[in-house]
C-alpha cells in the first residue's frame, strides 16, 4: 500500500473559513484602535476671545499666554486670539500690552471651545499733565514759593539757576506727592539776584508736562558792614603773603571772602573756597596767609564780609603788594599797574629777564623785609640775569624811595652781579635816593640817557670794565661815578661832592662837570679829554682834577677847567691844550649847560665851542 508522507491535503471549505475569521479579527482590532484614538480628543479644550481697552479699542499684538504653560499668541489687528489644546479646568490667562498686564481666570471645557473670553485693559494714558497758573509767591531775599496747577494728579519739579532766561539750569527742587495744586519752595537764594526757572510734572503714567521759562529777582537784603583795618604785612618769605583785618560784629555773619587780582582793573578772583571764619585771635583780629604766589608780581587784594544769607559787604579799599624773592622766569612790570612798591629784595636769576615798561615808577622801602643772607639791610633790585629798563624821552622809568620823606641813600639800588646777558639796559630812567644808584660787578649793563640824583654814589662801576656810560645826568650825590676801565662820555655832573672817581684806564671824554671836586684820579692811566670842568657857584670850588696817588698817570688835554682853587692838584703834568676860562653857559633857571652863541643872540660865542681836539666843541653837548 502506498502512503502520502510529505503533504496533507485540506479541503477548500476549511481554508475559506480560516481566512474569514482572520479578516474579522483584523477589522475588530482596527475598530478598537480607532476608538481609542477618538476617545482621547475630547480631553483637551480651546479658548478664544478678544483684547480691548476700556474705550472698546481692539489692541493689536497684545500677548496672551497660559500662565505656567507654553501656550502664547499675539492678537491680530482685530484684537482676536485663540489658544488650542489646553487641559480642561480652571486656568489663568495673562495678557500683556505696552508693559501692562491683565490676568483673566477661565474654565476650559473638556473637548470643547470656550468662546468670548475677552480681556479688557484700562485706557493707556499718553497725554502729559497740562500745567497752568505758574506764579511766584512769598518772595524774600533768600526764598520763594513756586506755585502751579495741573489737570490731573502729578508730582512736582522746579529747575532753576541764577541769571536771566536762556542760561542753563544748575539746580533742581522736587516733591513726589501726586497732587493737582503744586508748591515748591526754593531756599538759599542770594539777595539782589535774578533767577530763571521752569516747572515740570509727571502723571501716574510718567507722561511729563513742562512749562515755559520764567524769571524773578530777589530783593536786596542788608549786607554786613565793610571790614576794618584791612592790611598786608611786609612779606618776609617767598611766595606767601599775610593779610590781617578786624572782625565784624554782626550776629548773622558767615565769614569773609578774600579776592585777588594781578591787575588793578581786575578781574578779582575769590581766594578762599568757603567763607573765612577762623583765624581770629582774642582781640578779634583775623590773620590769613595766601600761599603759592609768583615772584615779582604786583598782587591786588579786596576783602568783603558775607552773612549766612549770602549778602556781601562792599569791598575794602584795594591793597597791593609786590612779592619779593628770586625771580626764575621772565616778568614784565606794566605801566597800567604802576607804581610798584618793593619791600624786599628782588633777585633776577640768570636766564630770566625783568622788563619794565616806559613810564613805570618803582618805589623801594628802606628796610628790607626779607634781608639778604650776606647782611644787607636795605632793599635792592639784584640782577644776575637781565633787566630791561628802557623808557623814553617822554615816559621815563623812575626808581625811587617809598618813604614819605626820602633822603640820600634811602634804599639799596640796582645791582648787576656777574651777568653778561644782552638784556641789561638802563635807558631813559631816573634813579633817586639810592645808596648806589647802579652798581656793576663783573657785568656789562648799558647805562644811557638816564638821571641819577641824591644817591650816595650815582654809578659804581669800578668792578666792571668796558662799559659805555653816555648821555646821563648825575647830580647831588656824594660821588657821581666810580669807574675803572670804562667809557664815560657826554654826561652832565651837577653839584656832586666829587664828579667822578677814576680807578683805571678809563676814557673820560666830552663831559660837563659842575662839582666841588671835578675829577678825582685814584689809580690807572685814564684819558681825560674834551671836558668842561667848571664850577658855577659864587665862590671857587676846590679841585678841578685831583690826583690822589702818585702812581696814577692820567693824560689830560683839551679840557676847560674853570673856577677852581686848584685846577690841577697832585700832578705836575697839566696836559696839553687845556684852558681855564669861563665856558659861558646859557644858565638861567633851571640852569642850562648849553653854550652861548652869537647866532642865538648872545654877545659872544663860548670859547669851548672850538676848544676841543681838532677844533671840536667840548663838554656834554660836543660830539
C-alpha positions in Angstrom: 0.0 0.0 0.0 1.4 3.5 -1.0 1.5 6.4 1.7 1.5 10.1 1.0 4.3 11.0 3.5 5.1 14.8 2.7 1.8 16.7 2.4 -1.6 16.9 3.9 -4.3 18.0 1.6 -7.1 20.1 3.0 -10.4 20.8 1.6 -11.2 24.2 0.1 -14.0 24.8 2.5 -11.7 24.6 5.5 -9.3 27.3 4.0 -12.0 29.8 3.3 -13.4 29.7 6.8 -9.9 30.4 8.4 -9.4 33.4 6.1 -12.8 34.8 7.1 -12.0 34.5 10.8 -8.7 36.3 10.4 -10.2 39.1 8.4 -12.9 39.7 11.0 -10.4 39.8 13.8 -8.3 42.4 11.9 -11.3 44.6 11.4 -12.2 44.4 15.1 -8.6 45.3 16.1 -8.7 48.3 13.7 -12.0 49.5 15.0 -10.8 49.2 18.6 -7.7 51.2 17.9 -9.6 53.9 16.2 -12.0 54.1 19.1 -9.1 54.6 21.5 -7.8 57.5 19.4 -11.1 59.1 19.2 -11.7 58.8 22.9 -8.6 60.9 23.8 -9.5 64.1 21.8 -12.4 65.3 24.0 -10.0 65.6 27.0 -8.4 68.9 25.6 -10.2 72.3 25.2 -9.7 75.6 23.5 -10.1 79.3 24.4 -10.9 82.2 22.0 -11.6 85.9 22.6 -10.5 89.5 22.0 -8.4 92.0 23.8 -9.8 95.6 24.2 -9.1 98.7 26.2 -11.9 100.3 28.2 -12.7 102.6 25.3 -13.5 99.5 23.2 -10.5 99.8 21.0 -9.0 96.4 19.8 -5.4 96.1 20.9 -3.1 94.7 18.2 -0.2 92.4 19.1 -1.2 92.1 22.7 0.4 88.9 24.1 -2.0 86.3 25.6 -0.5 83.3 27.3 -1.4 80.5 29.6 0.1 81.1 33.0 2.6 78.5 33.8 2.2 76.9 30.4 3.7 77.0 26.9 0.7 78.4 25.1 1.2 82.0 23.9 -0.1 84.0 21.0 -0.3 87.6 19.8 -3.6 89.3 18.9 -4.4 90.2 15.3 -5.5 93.6 14.0 -9.0 93.0 15.4 -7.6 92.1 18.8 -8.5 88.4 18.4 -6.6 85.5 19.9 -7.1 81.7 20.1 -5.4 79.2 22.3 -5.9 75.5 21.5 -5.1 72.1 23.1 -5.4 73.3 26.7 -6.1 70.9 29.5 -9.6 71.4 30.8 -10.3 73.1 34.1 -9.7 76.5 35.7 -6.8 78.4 34.1 -5.2 81.8 34.3 -4.7 83.7 31.1 -2.2 86.6 31.2 -2.5 89.4 28.6 0.4 91.9 28.2 0.3 95.2 26.3 2.8 98.0 26.5 4.3 97.0 29.8 0.9 96.5 31.4 -0.5 93.1 32.3 -4.1 91.8 32.9 -5.0 88.4 34.4 -8.2 86.6 33.4 -9.4 83.4 35.1 -11.3 81.0 32.7 -12.6 77.4 32.9 -11.5 75.4 29.9 -14.1 72.8 28.8 -13.3 69.2 28.1 -13.2 68.6 24.4 -14.8 71.9 23.6 -14.0 75.6 22.9 -14.6 78.5 25.4 -15.5 81.5 23.3 -15.7 85.2 24.0 -13.1 85.0 26.7 -12.4 88.7 26.2 -9.7 90.6 28.1 -10.0 94.4 28.9 -7.2 96.8 29.6 -7.6 100.2 31.2 -7.1 103.0 28.7 -3.4 103.7 28.3 -2.8 107.5 29.0 -0.4 109.0 26.6 -1.1 112.7 27.3 1.1 114.8 29.7 -0.3 116.8 32.5 -1.5 120.3 31.5 0.4 123.0 33.5 -1.3 126.3 34.2 -1.2 129.2 36.6 2.6 129.3 37.2 3.3 132.1 39.7 5.9 133.1 42.4 4.7 133.8 45.9 6.3 134.9 49.2 9.4 136.2 47.6 12.2 137.2 50.0 15.9 137.9 49.7 16.6 134.2 50.2 13.5 132.2 49.4 10.5 132.0 47.0 7.5 129.7 46.6 6.8 128.4 43.0 3.1 127.6 42.6 1.2 125.9 39.7 -1.7 123.7 38.8 -2.1 120.5 36.7 -5.3 119.0 35.2 -4.5 115.6 36.8 -2.5 114.4 39.8 1.2 114.6 39.2 4.5 115.2 41.0 6.4 118.5 41.2 9.8 119.6 39.9 11.4 123.1 39.6 14.6 123.5 37.5 16.3 126.9 38.3 19.6 128.8 38.1 20.9 132.3 38.8 20.8 134.6 35.8 18.3 135.6 33.1 16.3 133.3 30.9 18.4 131.5 28.3 21.2 130.2 30.6 21.5 126.6 31.6 19.7 125.2 34.7 22.0 124.3 37.5 19.7 123.3 40.4 16.5 121.3 40.9 13.9 121.1 43.7 11.2 118.4 43.8 8.2 116.8 45.6 7.0 113.3 44.7 3.5 113.8 46.0 0.8 113.3 43.4 -1.3 116.4 43.5 -3.0 118.9 41.2 -2.1 122.0 43.2 1.7 122.3 43.4 4.1 124.3 45.5 7.9 124.1 45.7 9.9 126.4 48.0 13.3 127.5 46.7 15.8 128.4 49.5 19.4 129.5 49.8 18.9 132.2 47.2 21.2 135.3 47.1 19.8 138.8 47.6 19.5 141.1 44.7 20.0 138.4 42.1 18.0 137.4 39.0 16.9 133.8 38.7 15.2 131.9 36.0 13.1 128.7 36.3 10.6 126.2 34.8 8.3 123.7 36.3 7.7 120.0 35.4 5.2 117.4 36.4 4.9 113.6 35.8 1.5 111.8 35.9 1.0 108.2 37.0 1.8 107.0 33.5 5.1 109.1 33.7 3.9 111.5 31.0 5.9 114.7 31.5 4.4 118.2 31.3 6.9 121.1 31.0 6.2 124.8 31.5 7.6 127.8 29.7 10.7 129.6 31.3 10.1 132.3 33.9 12.3 134.6 35.9 12.2 136.6 39.1 14.6 138.8 41.1 15.2 138.5 44.9 15.1 141.8 46.9 18.4 143.1 48.3 18.9 142.5 52.0 21.0 144.3 54.5 24.7 143.4 53.8 27.4 143.4 56.5 29.5 146.4 57.1 32.9 146.7 55.4 35.7 145.0 57.5 38.0 147.4 59.2 41.8 147.7 59.4 42.5 145.5 56.3 46.3 145.3 55.9 49.0 143.3 54.2 52.1 142.6 56.3 55.5 143.2 54.7 56.4 139.9 53.0 59.2 138.1 54.9 59.2 134.7 53.0 58.9 134.0 49.3 55.6 133.1 47.6 53.4 133.9 50.6 51.6 137.0 52.0 49.9 137.5 55.3 46.8 139.6 55.5 45.0 140.9 58.6 41.8 142.7 59.5 39.5 143.4 62.4 36.5 141.1 62.7 32.9 142.3 62.2 30.2 142.0 64.9 27.0 141.1 63.0 25.2 138.1 64.6 24.4 136.5 61.2 28.0 136.8 59.8 29.2 133.8 57.9 32.7 134.9 57.4 34.9 136.8 54.9 35.8 136.5 51.2 39.2 137.5 50.0 39.6 138.5 46.4 42.9 138.7 44.4 43.9 140.0 41.0 47.1 140.7 39.1 45.6 143.9 37.7 44.1 146.9 39.3 41.3 146.7 36.7 40.6 143.1 37.7 39.0 140.7 37.4 39.3 139.8 41.1 39.1 136.1 41.9 38.0 134.7 45.2 40.9 133.1 47.0 39.0 131.1 49.6 36.7 128.2 48.7 34.5 128.8 51.7 34.0 132.0 53.9 36.9 132.6 56.1 35.5 132.1 59.6 38.5 131.1 61.6 41.9 132.6 62.3 41.0 135.4 64.7 42.8 136.0 68.0 41.5 137.1 71.3 41.4 140.7 70.1 39.2 139.8 67.2 41.9 140.3 64.6 41.8 137.8 61.7 45.0 136.6 60.0 45.0 134.8 56.6 48.0 133.5 54.7 47.8 133.4 50.9 50.4 131.0 49.6 51.7 129.7 46.3 52.3 133.2 44.8 54.6 134.1 42.0 57.7 136.2 42.5 58.0 139.9 41.4 54.2 140.2 40.8 52.1 143.0 42.0 49.0 141.5 43.6 45.9 143.4 44.4 43.5 142.4 47.3 40.0 143.2 48.3 38.1 141.9 51.4 34.3 141.5 51.8 32.3 140.3 54.8 29.4 137.8 54.0 26.4 136.8 56.0 24.6 133.5 56.2 22.1 134.7 53.6 24.9 135.3 51.1 24.9 139.1 51.4 28.4 140.5 50.8 29.5 143.8 52.2 31.1 146.5 50.0 34.7 145.9 49.3 37.5 147.3 51.5 39.9 149.6 49.8 42.1 147.7 47.3 45.6 146.9 48.7 48.6 145.9 46.6 51.9 144.4 47.3 54.9 143.2 45.1 56.2 139.8 46.1 59.9 139.7 46.8 62.3 136.8 46.2 64.3 135.1 43.5 62.7 135.5 40.0 63.4 132.5 37.8 61.1 133.4 34.9 60.6 136.4 32.7 58.4 139.1 34.1 57.0 142.4 32.8 56.0 145.4 35.0 53.3 147.1 33.0 52.6 150.9 33.1 48.9 150.1 33.9 50.0 148.7 37.2 52.4 151.4 38.2 53.7 152.2 40.8 55.4 149.1 42.1 56.4 149.2 45.7 59.2 146.8 46.6 59.6 145.9 50.3 62.1 143.1 50.0 65.0 142.2 47.6 64.1 141.0 44.2 66.8 138.9 42.7 66.6 138.2 38.9 68.2 134.8 38.4 70.5 134.1 35.4 68.5 133.4 32.3 65.4 135.3 33.5 64.6 138.9 32.4 62.7 141.6 34.2 61.2 144.1 31.7 59.9 147.4 32.9 57.7 149.4 30.6 58.2 153.1 29.9 56.6 155.4 32.5 56.6 152.9 35.3 57.6 154.1 38.8 59.3 151.6 41.2 59.5 152.5 44.8 61.8 150.8 47.3 61.4 150.7 51.1 64.5 151.4 53.2 64.1 148.3 55.4 64.4 145.0 53.6 61.6 142.8 54.8 63.4 139.7 53.5 67.1 140.6 54.3 69.9 139.2 52.1 71.8 136.4 53.8 75.0 138.4 53.5 73.6 141.0 55.8 72.4 143.9 53.5 69.6 145.7 55.3 68.3 147.9 52.6 66.0 146.8 49.7 67.8 146.2 46.4 67.0 145.1 42.9 69.7 142.5 42.2 70.2 141.4 38.6 72.1 138.2 37.9 70.0 137.7 34.7 68.6 140.5 32.7 67.0 143.9 33.4 65.4 145.8 30.5 64.6 149.2 32.0 64.2 151.2 28.8 61.9 154.2 29.0 61.5 157.0 26.5 62.2 160.7 26.5 58.6 161.5 27.4 58.0 158.4 29.6 61.0 157.9 31.9 61.2 154.9 34.2 61.6 156.1 37.8 63.4 154.1 40.6 63.0 155.9 43.9 62.3 155.7 47.6 59.0 154.6 49.0 59.5 156.7 52.2 57.2 159.7 52.8 60.2 162.0 53.4 63.1 160.4 51.5 66.7 161.4 51.7 70.0 160.4 50.2 70.9 156.7 50.5 67.3 155.7 51.4 67.3 152.3 49.7 70.0 150.0 48.2 70.0 150.4 44.5 70.2 148.4 41.3 73.0 145.9 41.4 74.2 144.0 38.4 76.3 141.0 39.6 78.1 138.6 37.3 75.8 139.0 34.3 76.7 139.5 30.7 73.2 139.0 29.2 72.4 141.3 26.4 69.1 142.2 28.0 70.8 144.6 30.5 69.9 148.2 29.8 69.1 151.2 31.9 67.9 153.9 29.5 65.7 157.0 29.9 65.4 156.1 33.6 65.7 158.2 36.8 67.3 156.7 39.9 66.7 158.7 43.1 67.7 158.4 46.8 69.6 155.1 46.4 72.7 154.2 48.3 74.3 153.2 44.9 72.0 154.0 42.0 73.6 151.4 39.7 76.3 149.1 40.9 78.0 146.7 38.5 80.3 143.9 39.4 81.7 141.8 36.6 78.7 142.8 34.4 78.1 144.7 31.2 75.0 146.9 31.6 74.4 149.7 29.2 73.5 153.0 31.0 72.4 155.8 28.8 70.2 158.9 28.8 69.4 158.4 32.5 69.4 160.6 35.6 70.8 159.8 39.0 70.1 162.1 41.9 70.6 162.3 45.7 72.4 159.0 45.8 75.4 158.1 47.9 77.0 157.0 44.6 75.3 157.6 41.3 77.0 154.8 39.5 79.5 152.4 41.0 81.0 150.5 38.1 84.5 150.2 39.5 84.4 146.4 39.4 83.3 146.2 35.7 85.1 147.0 32.5 84.4 148.3 29.0 81.0 149.8 29.9 79.5 152.6 27.9 78.0 155.3 30.1 76.7 158.1 28.0 74.3 161.0 27.9 73.4 160.7 31.6 72.9 163.4 34.3 74.3 162.7 37.7 73.5 165.3 40.4 73.5 165.9 44.2 75.4 162.7 45.0 78.4 162.2 47.3 80.2 160.7 44.3 78.8 160.9 40.8 80.6 157.9 39.3 83.2 155.4 40.4 84.7 153.8 37.3 87.5 151.6 36.2 88.3 150.9 32.5 85.0 152.1 31.0 84.0 154.7 28.5 82.4 157.8 30.2 81.2 160.2 27.5 78.7 163.1 27.1 77.5 163.1 30.7 76.5 166.0 32.9 77.7 166.1 36.6 75.9 168.7 38.8 76.5 169.5 42.5 78.1 166.2 43.4 80.8 166.5 46.0 83.0 164.6 43.6 82.0 164.3 40.0 83.9 161.1 39.2 86.4 158.9 40.9 88.6 157.1 38.3 90.3 153.8 39.3 91.7 152.5 36.0 92.3 153.2 32.3 89.0 155.0 31.6 88.1 157.2 28.7 86.5 160.3 30.3 85.6 162.5 27.3 83.1 165.2 26.4 81.5 165.6 29.8 80.4 168.7 31.6 81.3 168.7 35.3 80.0 171.3 37.9 81.1 169.8 41.2 83.2 170.7 44.3 85.8 168.2 43.0 85.5 167.8 39.3 87.6 164.7 38.5 89.5 162.6 41.0 92.2 160.2 39.7 93.0 157.5 42.2 94.6 154.8 40.0 95.3 153.9 36.4 96.1 155.7 33.2 92.9 157.4 32.2 92.4 159.6 29.2 90.7 162.9 30.3 89.9 164.9 27.2 87.5 167.4 25.7 85.7 168.1 29.0 84.3 171.3 30.6 85.0 171.2 34.3 83.6 174.4 35.6 82.1 175.3 38.9 79.1 177.7 38.7 79.0 178.6 42.4 79.6 182.1 43.6 83.0 181.1 45.1 85.7 178.9 43.8 85.4 175.1 44.3 88.4 173.0 45.4 89.9 170.8 42.7 89.3 170.7 39.0 91.3 167.5 38.5 92.7 165.9 41.7 95.3 163.1 41.5 95.4 161.2 44.8 98.0 158.6 44.0 101.5 159.3 42.6 101.4 156.1 40.6 98.4 157.2 38.6 99.4 158.7 35.2 96.4 160.5 33.6 96.5 162.1 30.2 94.7 165.4 30.4 94.1 167.5 27.3 91.7 169.9 25.6 89.8 170.5 28.8 88.4 173.8 30.2 88.9 173.9 33.9 87.3 177.0 35.5 86.6 178.5 38.9 88.6 176.0 41.0 91.1 176.9 43.6 93.3 174.3 42.1 92.7 173.4 38.5 95.2 170.6 38.8 96.2 169.0 42.1 98.6 166.2 42.9 100.1 166.1 39.5 102.9 168.0 37.9 101.7 167.2 34.4 98.9 169.5 33.4 98.5 168.0 29.9 98.2 169.9 26.7 95.8 172.4 25.2 93.8 172.8 28.5 92.3 176.2 29.2 90.9 177.9 32.3 88.2 180.3 31.0 84.5 180.9 31.7 82.7 178.4 29.4 79.8 180.9 29.0 76.9 178.5 29.8 73.4 179.8 28.9 72.5 179.5 32.6 69.1 180.6 33.9 66.7 178.6 36.0 66.6 175.7 35.6 70.3 176.0 34.8 71.1 175.4 31.1 74.6 174.0 30.4 74.4 174.6 26.7 77.0 177.0 25.4 76.2 180.6 24.4 76.5 181.5 20.7 76.2 184.8 18.8 73.8 183.2 16.5 71.4 182.6 19.4 71.6 186.3 20.4 74.4 186.3 22.9 77.2 188.8 23.0 79.9 186.3 22.1 80.5 182.7 21.3 81.6 180.4 24.1 85.4 179.6 23.9 84.5 176.0 24.4 82.8 175.7 21.0 86.1 175.1 19.3 88.5 174.3 22.2 88.5 170.5 21.7 90.8 168.3 19.9 90.7 169.0 16.1 88.7 172.2 17.0 85.5 170.4 18.1 83.1 171.6 20.8 84.0 170.3 24.2 81.7 169.3 27.1 78.5 167.2 27.2 77.0 168.6 24.1 80.1 168.0 22.0 80.5 165.1 19.6 
